[in-house]
Each structure stands twice: as C-alpha cells, then as structure tokens.
Amino acid sequence: MRALSIVSGIAVLVLLVALGYLGYIVYQNMPGEPESFGAQDNVSSPGIATEVSLLNGNMRFNHNNISYYIKKCEFDKYDNINEAFQILENETKILSFYRLQNDKADIVVKCSPDSIQEDEKTLIAGEGGPIFTNGTLYPVVQSGFILLYNYTECEYPVVEIHEILHVFGFNHTNNKKDIMYPISDCKQRLSKLYADYLKELYSIAPKAELYFDYANMTKSGKYLNFNVLVLNKGIIDANATLDVYEDGKKRDSFDLNLIEFGAGKTFSVKNLALSSRSAKLVGLRIFSDTEEYDKTNNVFSANFG
C-alpha cells in the first residue's frame, strides 16, 4: 500500500508539472491586453547659403554629368549653345555636359525662327525651365527645356547661359549687369556667384534618405502588429528591407524592394509571433546597401517592459 501511495504521488506530481507546462505554453500564446507605441518623424533639408535668386532652394539634378540635345537650330545658335555649356563646365569645374542625338537627354534645346515682341523695345530671346520632383531634401530636376527665338546674337552666349541657368533653378535678378536680369545685354557675363553656388551644391554626393514617416506598433501577448510608412527623401532610389528585432536579436526580415526618391511605401504585419510574451524591447530597422544622408532615423523601437 505504501509503494502504491508513492507511485500515485509521483503520477500526480508529473501530471501537475505537465499541466503547469501546458498552462505556460497556453499563456505564452494567448493574446494579452494590447500595448501600443507610435512615432512620427520628419527630416529637414540642409540649406546652402547664396546671394543669388532661386526658384526653389537647393534644386539640382541627381547627377553631375548632364546630357543635352539640340533640335532644329541653325549653325550659329548651335555653336552658341555648345559654347554656353562649355563655359558653365569650365567655370564650375564640377559639372560636365555631353551631347545626345535624341530628346531623351536631360536638357532639350529647341530653336524657333519666330521673333516674339513683348513691347516696342523688348524682344523675347528665349524661354527655359526645369521639370522637377519635390518632397526630397534637394528638389530633383528630372528634365529641362530651352526654347530660343530669333534674336540679335552676342559674341558671348548671354541668352543661352541665361536659359541654362533657369533650368538649374535660378530666377531673374534686379541687377542690370547680371546675366539673370530679364533683359539681356551683350556685356553681361556669368557671375562667380552662380559658379560657386553650383560647385557647392553639386559637391554633395547624391544619396538616398530612408526614414519612418509614420510607425505604430502594438503587442498583445507574444504577438506583434505594426504599421509603417517608409519614405525616401533622398535624391536617388534605394532597395530596402525592414528588419524586426526582439531584445537586441534579429527576429524577422521583410523585403520592401525599390523605394524611389520622393516616394514611399506602407507596410504592415499582423500577429508576428515573438519568441516570448515577456519580450520587452522590440525594434524595427530600415536596412539598405544604398548610401544615405542620415541613417540615425532608420530605427524605431518600443519598450513593452
């Protein structure tokens, strides 16, 4: 009877241990009261001081070797345009220009035989401007156009440089001697101010800038839910993944694929099982092999302790 009693006691103990372990497993996998964390981040644009007038501060192409195409221009204008690009290249020493034979170029130059009279004394010599993407640290010039009308040409390509500078985001000035004055004069020349500004702006390497514009995370028991908006405020595209960390260890990874500059992606996950419901520090990290201006804003974390 005593031996039977001992065996029965052991059986009960084993049963209690088993039930306790089963209870622990059930507890670990049961949803609990949801805990929520959220964040919203903003990225500011670094400015470059300048004395020149700008259409949009820090506007630029996202590359320094810029193509152009000349369409339907007479030989004298053709030569003037090539000279204008060469002058800009020589003065900035950081920009370079090359000619394409199709309109897929960065800058398309067209010539018109028409003469357009603004008033009795003023003849419109040309037009020019950029098509650009905003919402980036540096508004990105996607393409530029220049239209040159019939006008009295100068020995120095005043009009051509004026219109090219419009493509690069420069506005008119009130200085009659400045090449960006709205009325051209053959004595006007490219100011060192423009060359220095372009040199400084284009010495900044083109990079991506990925960050959490919005992030929200909830945890219920051992299950994690999150919803994020990842933006690329840089000036080049970037491939990215979203890594999930639990108490400092990588738990999972999700492919965000290509995020174009000036664009973003929303991504959400429901009921991602963590290793334990007692997990405290849960983090999200944007990872990319592409160079970025700032990677300190690639992390979002929540402490559920």
BANU-845949 format. One record per residue (C-alpha): x, y, z; residue in three letters. Coordinates in steps of 0.02 Angstrom, whole numbers, padded with zeros to 5 digits, always signed. Example, Ala and Ser with C-alpha at 12.3 -4.5 7.8 and 13.67 -1.06 7.14 Angstrom:
2
+00615-00225+00390ALA +00684-00053+00357SER 
REM end
This chain:
305
+00000+00000+00000MET +00144+00118+00040ARG +00227+00082-00129ALA +00063+00115-00218LEU +00044+00279-00125SER +00218+00336-00180ILE +00183+00291-00361VAL +00018+00383-00354SER +00106+00535-00282GLY +00235+00534-00421ILE +00098+00520-00551ALA +00006+00667-00477VAL +00167+00768-00474LEU +00204+00726-00656VAL +00026+00774-00702LEU +00041+00940-00611LEU +00206+00978-00697VAL +00131+00934-00865ALA -00021+01040-00833LEU +00090+01182-00774GLY +00196+01173-00932TYR +00040+01162-01039LEU -00028+01313-00948GLY +00134+01406-00980TYR +00126+01365-01166ILE -00054+01422-01173VAL -00010+01580-01077TYR +00134+01618-01196GLN +00023+01601-01348ASN -00131+01688-01279MET -00163+01867-01336PRO -00149+01988-01192GLY -00202+02166-01166GLU -00135+02262-01317PRO +00006+02386-01284GLU +00032+02520-01416SER +00178+02632-01468PHE +00184+02758-01609GLY +00304+02883-01684ALA +00310+03013-01821GLN +00473+03078-01890ASP +00517+03224-02003ASN +00677+03256-02099VAL +00736+03434-02126SER +00828+03493-02280SER +01005+03562-02260PRO +01017+03733-02340GLY +01155+03813-02439ILE +01180+04000-02417ALA +01179+04101-02577THR +01159+04278-02638GLU +01076+04227-02800VAL +00889+04214-02827SER +00821+04036-02834LEU +00659+03962-02899LEU +00670+03826-02765ASN +00813+03816-02641GLY +00941+03677-02671ASN +00859+03618-02833MET +00977+03505-02929ARG +01000+03359-03048PHE +01044+03198-02955ASN +01199+03176-03062HIS +01341+03290-03117ASN +01366+03227-03295ASN +01219+03305-03386ILE +01162+03269-03563SER +01083+03390-03687TYR +01002+03379-03857TYR +00993+03518-03986ILE +00844+03511-04103LYS +00815+03615-04261LYS +00942+03752-04227CYS +01044+03849-04356GLU +01232+03834-04352PHE +01263+03999-04262ASP +01141+03957-04121LYS +01205+03779-04119TYR +01382+03842-04088ASP +01321+03966-03956ASN +01231+03831-03859ILE +01382+03716-03859ASN +01491+03861-03802GLU +01369+03904-03662ALA +01376+03728-03591PHE +01565+03729-03607GLN +01579+03894-03511ILE +01470+03826-03371LEU +01576+03669-03363GLU +01738+03766-03358ASN +01678+03889-03225GLU +01601+03762-03105THR +01735+03629-03129LYS +01614+03502-03057ILE +01478+03493-03190LEU +01506+03412-03359SER +01395+03412-03513PHE +01384+03295-03662TYR +01276+03300-03817ARG +01149+03165-03861LEU +01064+03139-04028GLN +00888+03114-03960ASN +00764+03200-03846ASP +00794+03078-03702LYS +00928+03199-03643ALA +00921+03289-03476ASP +00904+03457-03564ILE +00817+03479-03731VAL +00857+03637-03830VAL +00745+03693-03973LYS +00757+03844-04086CYS +00616+03943-04165SER +00628+04056-04319PRO +00495+04168-04241ASP +00528+04337-04163SER +00417+04375-04013ILE +00393+04557-03968GLN +00349+04590-03787GLU +00333+04778-03815ASP +00402+04912-03932GLU +00577+04899-03860LYS +00587+04721-03797THR +00611+04562-03897LEU +00591+04394-03808ILE +00752+04299-03841ALA +00712+04134-03758GLY +00625+04031-03626GLU +00689+03896-03510GLY +00647+03800-03354GLY +00653+03636-03258PRO +00530+03495-03228ILE +00568+03435-03054PHE +00515+03319-02914THR +00480+03397-02745ASN +00467+03314-02575GLY +00653+03273-02571THR +00796+03353-02474LEU +00853+03430-02637TYR +00712+03453-02764PRO +00770+03343-02909VAL +00771+03413-03085VAL +00704+03273-03195GLN +00725+03367-03358SER +00745+03541-03428GLY +00687+03632-03583PHE +00755+03782-03677ILE +00672+03871-03822LEU +00773+04003-03915LEU +00685+04129-04027TYR +00755+04233-04168ASN +00859+04372-04089TYR +01015+04476-04116THR +01158+04368-04055GLU +01305+04421-03947CYS +01483+04363-03966GLU +01467+04290-03790TYR +01318+04167-03771PRO +01221+04277-03649VAL +01047+04215-03690VAL +01097+04032-03694GLU +01182+04039-03523ILE +01033+04135-03454HIS +00912+03998-03508GLU +01025+03857-03448ILE +01032+03939-03276LEU +00841+03941-03274HIS +00847+03751-03297VAL +00962+03743-03146PHE +00833+03835-03042GLY +00894+04015-03046PHE +00771+04160-03052ASN +00785+04333-03128HIS +00876+04469-03032THR +00858+04659-03025ASN +01040+04691-03069ASN +01052+04751-03249LYS +01233+04691-03260LYS +01188+04516-03202ASP +01164+04380-03332ILE +00999+04334-03250MET +00925+04507-03275TYR +00765+04485-03377PRO +00830+04594-03519ILE +00989+04530-03599SER +01139+04638-03637ASP +01292+04579-03733CYS +01404+04647-03594LYS +01330+04529-03463GLN +01437+04383-03405ARG +01417+04229-03296LEU +01446+04286-03117SER +01560+04191-03000LYS +01411+04182-02880LEU +01322+04058-02994TYR +01476+03951-03022ALA +01518+03946-02836ASP +01339+03901-02787TYR +01332+03759-02914LEU +01503+03699-02861LYS +01449+03689-02679GLU +01281+03608-02716LEU +01348+03477-02836TYR +01494+03432-02722SER +01363+03350-02610ILE +01355+03168-02662ALA +01186+03103-02720PRO +01117+02985-02588LYS +00955+02909-02528ALA +00868+02960-02366GLU +00755+02825-02296LEU +00659+02855-02136TYR +00499+02814-02041PHE +00374+02949-02082ASP +00249+02853-01976TYR +00264+02699-01866ALA +00139+02615-01750ASN +00170+02455-01652MET +00058+02352-01538THR +00094+02194-01441LYS -00037+02075-01374SER +00040+01934-01276GLY +00179+01868-01387LYS +00101+01933-01547TYR +00163+02090-01632LEU +00069+02203-01751ASN +00147+02351-01837PHE +00107+02475-01974ASN +00239+02591-02050VAL +00261+02717-02189LEU +00440+02722-02254VAL +00487+02871-02362LEU +00640+02906-02468ASN +00676+03092-02457LYS +00846+03073-02539GLY +00884+03104-02722ILE +00920+02927-02782ILE +00820+02764-02774ASP +00857+02632-02642ALA +00817+02449-02614ASN +00771+02416-02434ALA +00720+02283-02309THR +00629+02302-02144LEU +00709+02204-02002ASP +00621+02160-01839VAL +00722+02146-01679TYR +00671+02069-01514GLU +00777+02116-01362ASP +00925+02153-01473GLY +00914+01997-01582LYS +00852+01995-01761LYS +00683+01907-01766ARG +00624+01927-01946ASP +00653+02024-02106SER +00534+02089-02240PHE +00579+02148-02415ASP +00522+02325-02458LEU +00603+02314-02631ASN +00638+02476-02726LEU +00586+02641-02649ILE +00605+02781-02774GLU +00665+02953-02722PHE +00520+03066-02673GLY +00409+02914-02646ALA +00369+02793-02506GLY +00293+02627-02457LYS +00170+02573-02324THR +00197+02404-02243PHE +00102+02312-02108SER +00114+02146-02018VAL -00015+02062-01906LYS +00013+01929-01774ASN +00200+01907-01793LEU +00246+01780-01658ALA +00388+01836-01546LEU +00493+01708-01451SER +00408+01754-01287SER +00266+01860-01224ARG +00390+01932-01100SER +00489+02014-01241ALA +00519+02193-01190LYS +00616+02293-01319LEU +00551+02270-01496VAL +00629+02368-01637GLY +00610+02399-01824LEU +00757+02447-01934ARG +00763+02501-02115ILE +00913+02421-02198PHE +00985+02469-02368SER +01152+02449-02455ASP +01124+02618-02537THR +01216+02765-02459GLU +01106+02882-02358GLU +01125+03059-02293TYR +01074+03003-02118ASP +01045+02827-02051LYS +01006+02876-01872THR +00822+02892-01919ASN +00813+02714-01988ASN +00764+02641-01819VAL +00601+02636-01723PHE +00585+02543-01558SER +00456+02514-01423ALA +00486+02459-01243ASN +00348+02344-01183PHE +00433+02311-01015GLY 
REM end
